[in-house]
């Protein structure tokens, strides 16, 4: 597929290390060119404007996930039959396996357990005084929350976050970052291949519910592995990286921390604004299964299209002063969890994890400050931090 319809072009590698380090000036240039821009480096079209991305994300009939949500065919082959790479009605059937667990009533039953863990973890960090917000909280807390919910054994959980990070990187081009992290991806894939086994899963867990679906014929054994993996990956990287960004914000912005301490009810809207501003998973691909018109632009059937959620969430036509954190914005319509049939099924869990973590911080921490310069990650598809060194005093 080439730019036969002659849309505006930008010959910049949107996945290069330079762009990943500071993507938003480039994305603003792309947005200004038009609603649909062709990226010849990897032969795909990209949407960056909020209204267009939102509409396209919900338009599964024209922009299908079933032909692949990654850039490369090699990676798309690994996703065939998964909840990520399917459309209704198959998509709904796969989501239904855990729908009761992820519904508000199902999540409410787990809140106390998650809250207890968050308070214990925060107490440990406050007692230490100094810690790394990424290594000691963001990459520990969500891993153990979802590991417990899925019912995974403790041994092997250390593969989850590196595996999720490497998996998301694979949704883009097979560049240096992906090649460097193939060992982590392989280790994670091999471990997950052994987890569709009832004897290894906690009774009553999400994993056992998936195995029930195998037993009654709703899923094959391979589909069970892909379903478990999809929920683990989707349930980790957005939450891990959003929490890392959230902790940096609380250290950078004492006014935000003071407002939260004064009114803990601000926690959810602070988290939503962090999700909008940082958008941990920058976007996924779709394939046009028919000619698609967006404004005056036309995308040919068969073309790959990137729905750039991170760019859409900083569209000034939607959010005034989009590069600034605004505690009063409460952007519940952001696209960090996608939209439509493929909206992240674990978003309720992510919000609950953030809410109870903030409750624990408000209850136990007096103030935060950075003890060094935060280090951004290099993943071309996931935006986050490798390190956020912090000092906290009891409160």
N, C-alpha and C positions, 0 to 999 in steps of 0.2 A: 504494500500500500504506500502510495506517495501522495503528495499534496496536489492532486489533480484538480481540485476545486479552487486552488490558489487562495487559501486563507492566509492571513498575516503569519509570518514565520519569525522564530527566534532561535538562532543557531547557538544556543548556550546549553551546556550539559546541566540540567536541573538537579542532577544527582552527584555532581562533582564535589570534591572536598571544599572548594572555595565557596560554592553556593550554599552547601549545607551549613557552613560556618556562619553565614549571614544571608539567609534566603530572601528576606522580605523586600529589600530594594529591587532585586531582580524580579520577584513576583509582581511588584507594583508596575514595573515596565511591561511585563506580560499582560497584566490586566488592562493597561492603557491601550494596548494594541487592538483589542477587540474581544468579543465574547468567546471566540474559538481561535486558538493560536496553534499553528503546526510546529512541532519540535522535530526537525529532520534528523537530529543526531541519533535518535532511537525510533523514528518513524511512528509518532503518535500525536494526537491532538490533546490539548490541555484546556480545561475550563477553570477559570480563577474567580469569576464574579459570583457573589453569593446567590443571587436569584437563579442563575443558570445552573450552578452546582447543585443547589437544593432540588430544583426541578428534575435535573438529570439523574440524581441519586434515587429519586422515587420512580423514575420511568424505566422499569425493568423490562418492559415489552420491547422497547427500542434500543436500550443500552443494557445488554444482557451480562449477567455475571456467570452464566452457565458455560460460556466460552472462555472463561478465565478472567481473574481479577489481578493477575500479575502481569508484568511486562513481557517476560520470556515464556515461550512455549514449554521449555524444559521444566520450569517451576509450575506452570499451570497444570502439567500432567500429574504432578504430585497432589494437586488440589481437587482433581476430578471426584465428584461424588460427595464433597464436603459441604457443610452448611455455608461456607464462604463462597463457594463456586457453584451455586445452584440458584434457580429461580422458582417462584411459585408454579405449581403446587408442591413440588419436591422440597423446596426450601422450607415451607411451612411444616411439612411432615418431619423434617429433621429437627427443626426448632421445638416441635411439640414434645420431643423426648424429655426435655428439661424445663418445659414451660411452667409447670407448677412450682418447681424449685426456685425459678427466677422471678415469679410473680411477687407483688408486694407482700402478700400473705406468707408466702414461702420464705422470703427474705426476712420478714419480721421475726420468724422463729429462730433465726441465726444471729440476730442483732446483739443479744446479751453475750453470746459466746465471743463474737468479734470485739465487742466493747471491752470485755475482760482482758483479752489479749492486747488490745491497743493500750490500755492503762498500764499493764505490766511492762510492755515495751518502753513506753514513755518514762515510766518510773526508773527503769534501768538507765536510760539515757540521761535523765536529770541527775541521777546519782553519780554518773561518770563525769558530768560537766562538759566535756568536749566529745564530739562524735562526728561522723560523716553522715549527713542527711540521706545520701544515696545508699552507701554501703551498709549502714546500720539500721535504717528505717525503710526507705523506699524499696530496696531490693530484698527485704526480709519480711516485712509485714504482709504485703499482698500475696507473696509466694506461699506463706504458711496459711493465710486465710483460705485461698483457693485450694491449696493442697489438702487442707482438712475437709473442705466442702466436697471435693471430688473423692476424698477417701483414699488418697495416695499414701503409700508408706513414707516414713521420714527419710529413709535411705534412698537417695537418688534425686531428692528435691533440688539439690544444688545444680542440677542440669536445667531446671525450668526457666529461670530468667535468662541465662545465656542462650538457651535454645529458642526462647521466644524472640529475643533480640535478633538472632541470626535468621530466624524464619521471616520476620518482617523485612529485614534487609533484602531477602530474596524476592520480594515483590517488585523490586526495581531491577536495574540492569545488573548483570553479573560482573561487577567492578571489583576493585581491589579489596574493598571492605568485605564484600560477600566472600571472596576467596579466602581472606584471612580468617573468617569465622565459620568456614565449612566444618572444621573439626567439632565445634560446639553444636552445630546443626546435626551432624551425624550422631553424636553422642546422645543428644536429646531424642532424635528419631528412633534410635535403637532402643532406648529406655522406654519410650512411649509404646513401642511395639510389643512390649511385654506386659503392659498395664491393662489390656482388655481381658482380664482374668479375675473372676469374682473372688478367688481366694486371696488376692492381693489388695482388695478394696474394702473399706470399712462398711459394715452393714448399715443400711439406711442412707448411704452417701449418694451424691450425684452419679458417681461412677457405677454404683450398683443399679441405679435407675437406667443407665445406658445399657448395662448387661441384661436387665429385664427386657429391654426392647429387642436385644438380640435373641433372647429365648423365645419371645412370642412372635418373631419373624418380622418385626418392623425395621430392624437393622441387620446388616451382615456383620461378621466379625471385623472386616476391614473398615466398614462404615463406622463401627463403634470406635475403633482407634482414631479415625479421622475426626469423629465428633468430639471425643475427649480432648484431642489435641487442639482442635479449633477453639473450644471453650477455654482451655488453659492459656493458649497464646493470646486470644482476644481479652482474656481476663487479667492479663499481666501487664503488657507493655504500656497500654494507655494509663493504667493506674500507677504503675511504678514511676513513669516519667512525669505524670501530673503531680504526684506527691513530692518528687524531687523539686519540681518548679515551685510548688506551694511552699515548701520549707525555705527555699531561697527568698521568695517574696516576703515571708514573715521576718526574715533577718534583714532584708534590704529596706523594708518599709515599716518602721516602728509605728507609724500612724495607723497602718492596717492592723497590726498586732494589737495596738491599744484599743482600737474600735472593736475588735473581736473579743478581747478580754472584758470590755465593758458590756458587750451584748453578744453572747454566744450564738444567738440566732442568725448572726451574719455569716456563719460558717458555710452553709450551702451556697449562697450567692458568691462568696469569695472563691469557692472552688469552681463554680461555673465560669467565672471570669478568667481564672487561670486556664481552664480548659480552652476557652475561646482564644486567649492570647497565645498560649503555647501549643495547642493542638498536637498532642504527642504523635499520633499517626497522621502523616501529612496528607494521605489520600490513597485511593485504590484505582485500579483500571476497570474499564468496561469495554465491550466490543459492540459496535453498532451493527445490529442485525437487519437494518434497513437504512435508507437515507434519512438523516436526522437534520432538521432545520432549527437553528437557535438564532433568534433575531434574523439578521440577513445572511447569516453564515450557514453553510451546508456541510455536513459530515457524511462522507460516502459510506455505503454499506461495507462492512468488513474492517473498518478502521478501528484501531485501538484509541481509546479516549481516557485520559487521566482526569479524575474528579479531584481537584486539589482543595481538600477541606481546609488546610492551613491558610491558603491564600484567601479563600472565601470568608474565613472568619476574621480576616483583617481588611475586608472590603469597606472603604470609607462611605460607599453608597448605602451600606447597611448599618455600620457602626461608626458614629462620629469619633474622631481622634482614635482610630483603631489600634495604633501601636502603643497606647497608654493603658495601664491598668486602672480601671474605674470601679471602685468598691460599690458604687450605687447602680451599676449597669444591670446586673443580674440577667445575663443573656441566655435565657432558657432555650432560645431557638438556634443556638450555635450548632455547628456541624461536626464537632469533635467526635461524636458517636455515630456519624452518618445520619441517614434519614430514610424514611420509607420502609419497605419490607426488609431491607438489609441493615436497618438501624441496629447498633450493637445490642445484642440481647443481654449482655452483662452490665449495662449502664446503671441499672438500679443497684447492683452490688458495688460498683465503683463509687457511686455517690454515698452509699452507706459506709463504706470503708473510710472515705475521706471525712465524713461527718463525725464518726466516732473517734477517729484520730484527732481531729480538731478539738473535740470535747475533752479528750485526755490531755492534750497540750494546754488548753485553757485552764484545766483543773490543777495542773502540776507545774507548769513552766511560768517563770516570771518575765523573762526577756530572752531574746535571741540576738546573736551577732555572728557575723562571719569571722572566721579565724584565718582565712586565706581566700584566694581567688577561686570561685567555682569553675569547674572544667566542663565544657560542653562535650556531649557525645558526638561521634562521627557517623552514626548510622544514617544512611541516605534516605530512609523512609520513616524513621522514628526520631522525633525531636526530643531531646532530653539532656540530662547531665550525667557525667561520669562521677563527679564528686562535688559535694556542697559541704565544706568543712564548717562546723558550727560550734559555738559555745552557748550553753543555756544555764540560766540560774534558776533555782527553785522559786516558785511563786505560790 
